Amino acid sequence: MRERHDRAARRRAGRDPGALTQRNRQVPAPPHHAGMNESIAAPELRPPVPSESLLRRMQGPGPRYTSYPTADRFGEDFGVPELERELAARRERSDAGVCAPLSVYVHVPFCESVCYYCACNKVITRHHERAAEYLDALDVEVALVNGQVGACRTVSQLHLGGGSPTFLTDAELDRLMGTIRRSFFLAPGAELSIEVDPRTVDAGRLAHLRALGFNRISFGVQDFDPEVQRAVHREQPFELVQTLMRSARELAFESINVDLIYGLPRQTPETFRHTLVQVAGLRPDRIALYGYAHLPERFKPQRRIHAAELPDGPRRVAMLGDALAIFRAQGYEYIGMDHFALSTDTLATARREGRLHRNFQGYSTHADCDLIGLGVSAIGRVGDCFYQNEKTLDAYYGALERSRLPVARGFVLDADDRVRSDVIMALMCHGRVDFDDIQQRHGIDIRTAFSGELARLAPLVADGLVELRGDGIRVTATGWYVVRAIAMVFDRHLREGAKSATFSRLV
């Protein structure tokens, strides 16, 4: 379920007028792209759609900035002692009565079948009995964390991701949630969310999830076109998702998200536009629209995707442009990067009120609280450190059998990282950086300390993407769509040698 990338096949792209008649369906044309050059102090709730020429220029790779520094900078010189030191510091703050709520992420790696586009850490198996051993290990890990995190274990946000969390049976989900509730205090009004593979649930299972306390749900759709679904080995008809959405509404889930991907094999702007119209008609509260990143050298399942079937750059741009226009026309607010939300959703409210945050699950409504990552490959943050668990089940199980936290690598922020993190997250979440605020928080004059970076903003200023003022930096309405490119200017680690080829494309 994360990001993806490129293709060209003439026949499947609809260049053969006698081919794919069924696929050349009539769908509503996107609205007129008006007001593209408007510049504002901060991103509007409904900013103008960027020009096609701008989107084409922004097709290079770049980080998604779910953290700074990005996960590629995590090192194996960080291990259990470093994490235990940060947990001890949190425990001291807790004992002193100074402790923010926690966010908890639980990774469930199992899937019954492989989706060829997937870049997530997963285990493909039809042997459901493997889940019992994994839940045993999670019990041990939770106990180890609780032994060190201190008395303040209030959780304001819980997210189950994967893999496919709904690989677990209802009884296994009961057990997992029982472990969470015994070990943490779920605050009243806490966001409890779960990722759902529509092929693994029905109305009865959704009702069970609701009874367990989940109030937010995310359906992995990607594309409704049958040809695209066959090309990525994920077939699920529109009618199935439509029925599940109706059930979720009846069960009063507070927020329903749909994941989409553009740039998949056999996609064309025409067929993807049809998916966009179908999704808008379902009225999910949120939509996450990711660009496929084709990295077969890193992700083995992607080797089953034929590069010749991937849409080329202009077609990718057309798909993104249509999505921006169609969703805006249907009343969705553009939150940033690849997120859209109805104005009534808490994500849109958080953006309007300046409370938007960003973590490893994407945009969030919660402030920068400590994140506890549980499960194989899970990433967390405690204090000034990021950490990631072992990436293989053997290594993960081995650590826990020795009663040891399963940490594989991590990163401790220094003073420079903390400043840059604040600048990048301010850009990514709010579209502005106030110089006085940075000086008050970090005791530096950003104009002097970051003079090189401010100079490197000049081409983006010339393109109308950002404004450099005496009191700060402001992303323009058009720049908000490519805010990652602006944030990259302040990424010291990227400039000093991180391999940009490992990142997804900006567009």
N, C-alpha and C positions, 0 to 999 in steps of 0.2 A: 503494500500500500504506500509506498512512498514515491519518488520522482522517477522520470523515464524519457525516450529520445528518437530518432530519424529514419526516413525511407523514400522510394520513388516509383515503384512499379507502374508502368503506363496503363496497363489494362485495369488494374485494381484502383488506380487513381482516377479512372473514368475517362481516360483519353481515347479509348476505343469506343466510338459512338454506338457500335452494335453490341457492346458487351455490358454486362452488369445493369441491364435495364431496371431490374428490381431495386438496385441500390441507388439509382438516380431519382430518389423520391422528391416530391414537391413539398417544401417546408417553407415557413414564413421567412422572408428575407430579414436580415438584421437591421435595426434602426440606423438612421443616418448618424454618422460619427461627427458630432458637432463640437465646436469650441475647443479644438485640440490644443491650442496654444495659450489657453488661459493660465495665468500664474497667480498663486495665492500664498498667503502666509503659512498656512498649514493645509494638509490634504482635505479636500471637501469630502462629504459623505458620498457624493455621487460625482466623482471627477470625470472630465472628458476622456474618451477613449484615445489612446496614443495613436499616432499615424503609423501606417504600415512600414514606412521607411525607417522610423525610429525602432520599431520592433525588430526589423531585419538587422539593424546595426547592433542590437543587443542580444546576439545569439551565442556569445561565448560562454564558457563555464564559470560558475561562481558559487560560493557557499550559500546555504540557506539560513545560516546564523540562528540556529536553534540554541547555539551557545557561542560564546567567544572566550577563549580560542575554540576553534572548531575541533571536532573529535579526532581528525587526522593528526592533531598535535599531541594527543595523549601519549604518554610514554610508559614503558615497563619499569622505569625507575621509581614509579609510584606504585605502592602496594598496600598491604594490610596495615603496616604501622602508620602510614600517612593518613589513611582513612580513619583509623582508630583515634589518631590525634585530633582530627576535625570533629569526630563524634564526641570526644571528651570535651572539646571546647563548647560544643552545643549543649552538652549536659551541664556544664558550668553555668551557661546562660540560663538554662532551664531552672536550675537550682536557685538562681538569683531572680527568677520571675521575669526574665527577659527572653521570650521565646515565641517566634512566629509559628503558625500552623504548618503542618507538613503537606506536601503533595506526594502521593505514592503511585508508582507505576509498576505493574506486574506484567512480565512478558511470558506469554504462553506460546511456545514455539511450534506446536504441532499443526499440520494441515494434512487432509486426506489426499489432496492432489496438488500438483505444482502449477502455479500460474507463471507462464514463461517470462513475463515482464518483471517479476518480483525481485527486489533487492534487499528484502528483509532477512533477518536471521530466522530460519525455519527448519523444521524436521518433517519430511514428507513420510507419512506412515498411515496405514489403515489398522494398525494394531493399537486399539484404544486402551489396552491394558497398560501401555507405557505411561499413561497419564498418572497412574497411582504412584509410581516411583518419583515422578516429577513433583507431585504434591507433597510427598514425604520430604523431599529436599527443600521445597519452599518453606515448610514448617520449621526446618532447622535454621534456614537463613533468617526468617522473621525473628526467631528466638535470639539469634546472635545479634541482630540489629537492636532489638529491644533491650538487650542486656547492656547496651552502650549508649543508646540515644537519650536516655534520661526520662524524667517523669512527664515531660511535655510531649505527648504523642497524639495531639489533636490533629486530625486530617481534614482539610478543607476540600481536597480534590483527590479522587482515586480514578485511575484509568487502567483498564485491562486491554492489552494489545497483543499483537503476535506477528507471524502465525495467525491462527484462528482461535481466539478464546472459546468460541462456541464449538470447538472440537471436543471440549469437556462435556460430559453428561450433566444433566440437571443435578444429580447427586454430587458429582465432583465440584460443580460450581457452588453448591451448598457448603461443601467442606472448605473450599478456598475462602469464601466469604466469611465463614465461621472463624477461620484463622485470623483474617483481617480484623474482624470485629472484636475478637478476644485480645488482640495485640495492640490495637489502636482505638482511639475514640473518634468515631465519625461525627463531625460537628453537625448540628442542625443546619439543614440547607446545603450540606456538602454536595459537590458535583461528583456523581458516581457514573462513570461512562464506560462503555464496552464496545469494541469493534465486532461487527457481526458479518459473517459470510452468509448471504441470503440463502445459499444452497443448503445450509445446515440447520435452519430454524423454520418453525411454523408459528401460527398464532399462539399455540399452547406454550411453546418455548419462550416466546416473547413475554407472555404473561408471567412465566416463572422468573424471568430476568427482572421484571418490574416488581415482583413480590420480594425479590432479594434486595431491593432498594435502588437498583439502577434507574436513574432518571434521565440519562442521556445515552443515545445509541447512534452508531455510525454504520451505515450499510456500504460495503464495497461494491460499487457498480462498474466503474471504469468506462464502459461503453455498452449500449444496448444493441448495437448492430451484430447480427448473427455471424457474419463473415469475420469481423474483428474478434469476436468472442472465440471462434474456432481457432483463429491464428494465435491467440494467447492462451488457449486451453482453459478457458473459464466461461462456460456456457450457462447462462441464467436468463430466462426470458423476462421481458418488461412486465408481463402480467404477474409474475412471481413477486417482484419488488413492489409493484403497485398494491398487491394484496397485503404484503407485510407492512407497507407504509400505512395503509388504512388501519390495520390492527394496532400498530404503534400509536396512532392518534387516539384510537378508542381506549388504549391503556394509559393515556395521559402522560407519555414520556414528555419531559419538558423541552427537549431539544433533539431533533432528528437531523443527522448529517448524512450527506451522500458524497462519496469519493468518486471523482472522475479522472481520467487520464487522457491527454491529447498527445499525438505523436506515435500512436501504436501502429503495428503493421496492419495494412489494408484499410486504414482510415483515410477518408477524403473529407475535405471541408463540407461537402454536401451531406454525407452520411453522419458526420459528427454533429452538424447543425440539427439534424433530426433528433439525435440523442439529447442535445441541449434543450430543445423544445419539450421533449418528453419529461426531462428532469424538472424543468421549470413548472410544468403542469402538475407534478407531484407535490410541489410546494414544500420541500424540506426546509427546515429552519436555517440550515447551513449547507454550503457546498464547498468542498475542497477540490480544486482543479489543478492537478499536477502535470508537469511536462515530463514525458518519458525520457529517461537517460539510458541510452544503449551502451552498456559497458560489459560486453560479454567476456572480456578478459578477467573481470573481477567477479561476475555473477554467472555461475555455470548455467542456470536455467535459460538465460538470455541467448545462449548459443543455439537454442532451438528456434529463435526468431530469425527469419531471413532478412538480411539488411536491405535487400532490393525491394522489400515490401514496406519499408518505412517511409513515411511522408517526408518530402524534402523541406528545406527551410521555409520557402514561401507558403507552402501548405500548412506548416505548423503555425506560422504567423497568422494565416487566415483563420485557423481554428481558434486560436487565442482571441483574436479580434472579435470573432462572432460570439464567443462566450462572454466577453466583457460587455458587448452591446446587448445581447439577448437577456442576460441576467439583470442588467441595470434596468432594461425596459420592463422587466417583470417585477420590479420593486425591491431587488436585492441591493444591499449596500456593499460596496467593495471595501473589504476590511484591510487588505494588503496582500501582496505577493499572489497567493493562490487561494485566498479565502473570501467567501461571500456569505452574507447573512441577512435575513429579514430584519427590518428595523426593530421588531419586537424581541429579537433574540438578545440574550445577555452579552454576546460577543459584540454586537453592534452598540449596545448601551455602554459597554466598557470602553469602546473606542471613542464614543462621543464624550465621555467623562474623563478621558485621559488616563484610564486605568488598564489599558491593554498591556499584556506582558507576552513574552515569548520564551518557550522552553522546548524540550525535546519532543513534545507532542504538537508543536506548532503554536499558533496564537492562543492565548489563554486569558481568562478573566481575572486571574489571581495574581497578586503581587509576587515579587521575587522571593518565594519561600523555599526552604530546603526541600529538595526532591530526593526521595528514597527510591532507588531502582532495585527491584526484586526479580530474580529469575535469570536464566542464561542470557548473556549479552546485554542485560539491562544497563542503562546509564543513569547516574544520579549526580546530584550536587549537594554538598554539605559545606556551608561556610564558603571559604575561598578555594574549594577544590572540586573538580569533576572526577568521577570514577566510572569505570565500566567493568562489569562482571566478565568472567570467562566466557568465551564464545562457543565452546563445544560442550555438549552434555557431559562427556567423560571428565573434562577438566573441572566443570562446575560441580559435578557430583563428588569428585575426588577431594576438592577443597572442603566441602561440607562434611564429608566423612571424617575429616581430620579436625572438625569443629573450628574451621577457619573461614572467615569471610571470603567469598569467592571472587575477590578483586583481581583483575588481570592487568589493568593499567589505569593511568589517570593523569591529572595535571593540577598543579598548585599555582594560582594566579599571583603574579607580583604586582607592585604598585602600578606599573605601566599597563599591564593587562586589565586591571580594574578600571582605569580611566577609559581605555579603549572599549571595554565592554559596555560601559555606561553610554558612551557616544554612539556605538553601533546599535545598541538596543533602543536608544532614544530615536534614532533615525528609523529603525525597522518598525517600531510600535507607534510613534507619534509624529514622525515626519519632520522633526525639528530638534535642534540642539541649542540650548541657551547657555552662552558662555559663562554668565554669572553663576548659574547653577553648578556647572562643572567646577568652577573655581571654589565655590563654597564647599562642595563635597570632597574635593581632592586637593585643594590648596595649590592649584597650578593656574597659570595664565595660558589658556588653550591657544591663544593667538600666537604666543611665543613657542610653547612646547610643541605645537602641531603646525608650525608655519609651513613645513614641507607638504603636509597633507592638504592644508587649505589652498596652497598653490596648485596642487594636483586636481583640485575641484574645477579649475578654470574651464576645461573642455566641456564638463557637464553643465556649468553655468552658461556657456555659449550655446549649448543645445537646449536650453530652457528647462532643464531637469531639476535644477537646484538654484537657490538664491543665497548668496553670501552677504550677510549684513553686518553691521557694526556690533550687534548684540547676539548674533548667532547664525545658525544655518537653517534654512527652510527648504524643504522638499516641495517642489511645485506640484500642481495637480497631475501633470503629465509624468513627472518624475516618480510619483508614488507607485506607478506600475513597474518601474525598474529600480526600486529602492535598493535592491541588493547591490547593484552596480555602484551606487553612491556609498553604501556602507563599506564596500571593498577598499575604498581609498584609505580607510583608517585601520585596515587589517595589516599589522606589522608582520605577523607570521606568514601571511600569504605573500607579502612582498619579499620576505627573506627566504622563500624557497619551498613553501607548501606546493604540492603538485596540483595545479588547478584542473588538470585533466580528470582528476578523481571526482570533481564536482559536477552537478547537473548543469544544464544550460540555463541561462537567465530567462530565455524565452522558449 
